[in-house]
Amino acid sequence: MLKKLSPHTRAALLALLVTFLWSTSWVLIRIGLADIPPLPFAGLRYTLAFLCLLPLALRARQLVPLRRASGRTWLRLVLLGVLMVAITQGAQFVSLFYLPASTTSLVLSFTTIMVAFLGAWLLRERPRPIQWAGTVLYLAGVGVYLVPVTVPKGDAIGLSVALTGMLANALSSVLGRSVNRDEGLSPLAVTVVSIGTGGVLLLVVGVALQGLPRLTLTNWAIVLWLAVVNSALAYTLWNYSLRTLSAMESSVINNTMLFQIALLAWLLLGERLTPAQAAGIVLAGLGTLVVQVRTGGIAQEARK
């Protein structure tokens, strides 16, 4: 049946499958956080994902160009790993410890809009009037979701960490675009180095601050699934889909995670949304969609 579909349709379906896998990560993380401290949890996931991808990269000789890379290129790759994995993913795990999945996802969805304006500053890609309209629509959605504004202490910590992760993700999106555009490296090489750098750093810092967790068989199953399927495999499939899909198309598909995460959190975690919160998520999703369509979708969000 799939053979009858066009390559473009197959790529779109593949990308949608990847976003579903990434959305399920949020459910698995929330379950795992009951026993595993956030930072070692995130560090284990991405370090194991790096170990899964490294043999593939070596076999395909994807790392050969790195031998000729300049010190500046290596510095940018390391910085990308710190921003994209160590800070962004570390913040995601910590914020999920304090906040419902749908709230954290809503905060991180602001990445797209932040990237639009960072791009105007750093990449000389100036926002257009419709992008301003998308920003207003997004902020209206956030306002509807959060009203009435009552933020308990734990939620305030979670929101602060989520905002830090969102800013780091926006910066990594701009830097990642620049690295992939200018350095002449394959996506797999960039992914392996950045995930390896950020994952190992996150694991070392996490163990130093929160200790090495004792994992049950269930905990190991969650960590391994997140590392092998939802990280190593999913990133590879995503990069494969990008051979066919435009940046705009992939970014629009990526943004469906805002709704997928809210639905999965409701079905599997019992995180119910009020009608106002559901309306807020829809408005925010429409706002980010408007911004992405006009920017060509340079942000790949952190909700992975």
N, C-alpha and C positions, 0 to 999 in steps of 0.2 A: 504493500500500500504506500509506504513512504517513497518507494522508487518512482511513483507516479507524480510526486510533488516536485516542484521546481527547486533548484539548489537554494534559491533565496528563501523559499518557504521552509525548507528543511533547516536552514541556518536560523531562521527566526524561531522555529519550534525548539531547536536545540538551545538557543539562548534563553528562551522562556523556561525550559527545564532547569537550566543552571540557576536562574533566579529563584526557582522553587526550592532547589537544594540549599541555596544561601539563606532563604527565608526560614527553612526548617532549622538552620543553625541556631537561630534565636531561641527556639523551643528547647533544643538540646542544651544550649548554654544555660538557660534558666534552670533546667533540671539538674545539670551538673554542678551549678553553684551552691546547691544545698550541701555538698560535701567537699568541693574543691575550691580553694581560695582563687579569686579572680585572676591575679597576675601569673601565678604558675600555670593555671589552666590555659590561659591564652598562649603563654610561652611554649607549653607542651604541644599545643595544636600546631603552631606555625613552625616550630623546630622539626617536628615529625613530617610536616608537609614538605619542608625543605629537603629532608632526607629522602623523601619519595621522589621528588622532582630531579634531584641531583644526578642519579644514574641516567635518567632520560636525557638530560642536557648533555652529559658527557658522551653518551652513545651517539647522539645526533651531532656531536662536535659543535654544539651551540655556544660553548664557552671559549672557543678558539680566538674569536675577535677580542675577548677580554685581555688576552696576553699582550695585545698591541695597544690597549686602551691607555690613555694618559692618566696622570694622577688626578687631574681635574675631573675626568669621567668617573673614576673610582670614588672620588669624594662625593659626587652627585648621586651615585648609586647607593652609597652608604647612607647619605642624608635621606634619600627616598625610603630606604628600609626603616630608618628611625621614625620618620613621619608616618608612613603608610601602615606599618605593622606595630612597632613598639609603642608609639603614642596612640594612634588611632584605634587599633584593635585592643590595646590595653585599656583605653578609656571605655571602649564599648563593653568589655567584660565587667569592668568595675561599675559602670552606670546601670547595667542590667542587674547587678546585685541589689541596687537601691530602687530602681524604677521598673514599672511595667514595660514589656517589650514594645508596645505600641507608642508609648511616650518617648522612649529612647530613639526609636525609628523616626518619629516625627522630627525630633531635634536634628538627627543626622541628615534628614532629607533637605535641610537648609544648605547642605554642601553645594548643591547645584547652583543656587543663587549666589552664594559666596564666591564660587569659582568664576561666575560671570563677571563679577566686579574685580576680583583679583586679576582676571585675565585682561581687563581693561587697563589695569595698572602695570602688570608685569609682561603681558603679551601683546599689548596695544590692540586688544579686541574690545572696542567700546560697546557698552550696552545700548540697545535700541529702545525706543519708547515702549514697544510691546513688552520688553523685558522688565521695565519698571512696573508695568501693569501686572506682570506675573509675580513680581516681588510683593506688590501690595496685596494680591490675591492670596499668596502664601501666608503673609503675616496676618491677614484676616482669618485664615483657617486656623493658624496657631492660637490666635486670640479666642476664637470660638471654642477650640479644644480645651484651653486652660481656664476659661472663665467658669465659675468664680475663682479668682487667684488666691488659693490657700495652699501654701507650700510648706509642709512639715519639714523638720530638720533633715531627715534622711533624704527626702525628695530634693531639697536644696543642694545637698552634696551630689546626688545623682545628676541633677540638671547641670551643675557646674562642671562635672567630669564629662558629661555628654557634650557640652558646648566646647570644651577643650578638644575632645576627639573630633568634633565637627570641623573646627578650625584647622587642626592638623591634617584632616582628610582633604580639606579644600586646598591647602598648600601642597600636599602630596599629589593631588590631581594636576595642578599646574606644573609642578616639577616633573611629574611622570610624563606629561604630554611633551614637555621640552626635551627630556631625555630620549624618549622614543622617536622624536622628530629629528633630533640633531646628532645623536651619538653613533648611529649606524649599527646598533646592536639588535639582535632578534628579541621579540617579546619574551621568549622563554628564558633567554640569558638575563634580561632585566628582572624577570619575575624571580628566578632562582637566587640571584644575588641580593635583591631587596628583601625577599622573604627570609632568606638565610640570615642576613644581618639583623633584621628586626626581630625575628623569632628567637635567635640565640640571645640577643640582648634582653629581650623581654623575659626569657626563662631565667637568666642569671639574676636580673634585678628582682624578679618575682620570688625566686627561692631565697634570695638574701633578705627580702622584706617580710615574706609571709611563710617561709619554710617550704620544704619539699613535702608535698601531700602524699598520704598513703591512699592509694586508689584501690577500690574494689573492682571486681570483674565488670560490673555495670559501668563504673567510672571509666575504666580502660576502654570499654566498648564505645562509649560516647566520645572520648578523646580521639580514638583511632578513626572512628567514622568521620568526625569533623576534619581530621588531618588528611586522611586518604581520599575520601569521597567528596566532602564539601569544600576542600581546599585544593589538594593536588589535582584530582580529576576535574573538579569544576572549573578551576582556573585554566586548565588545558583545553577543555571543551569551549570555554568562553573565548579564548584566543583563536580557536579554530573557527568559531562562528564569525569572528571579526574579519576573516578573510573575505566574507561575502557581504555582511551587513555594513552599512555606513555607520559612522560615529553617532549620527543623530538617531538612527534606528535602534542601535544597541543601547543608547542612553535612555530612550523612551521605554524600552523593554526592562532595563535595569530599574527604572523608577516604579514599576508595578510592584516591587517589593514592599513599598509602603502599605499597600492594601493587602498583600499576601501575608505579611507579618501580623497585621491587625486581625485578620481572619483566623490564622493559625493560633495566635495567642488566645483568642476567644474560644476556639474549638478544643484546644489541647491543654491550655493552662488556666482556663476559667477567667481570663481577664476580659470582663465584659465592658463594652463601650456604651455610654449613654447616647441617645440620639444626637445631642449637641457635639459630643466627641467624634461620632461617626461623620457628621457633617463637616466638622473641622478638618478631619483627615482628607475628605474628598476635596474640600477647597484648597488645602495645602498641596495635594497631589496635582490638581489642575494648575496651580500656580507654578510649581516646578516644571510641569510639562510645557507650559508656555515658554518659560525661560530656556529649557533645553532645546526645543524646536528651533528657536531663533539663534542659539549659540552653536548649533551643530553638535551639542552634547559632549563637551570635553570632560565632564566630571563623571567618574565612575565611583559611585558612592561606597561608604564603608560597611554597608550592611551585608557583610559576607560572613 
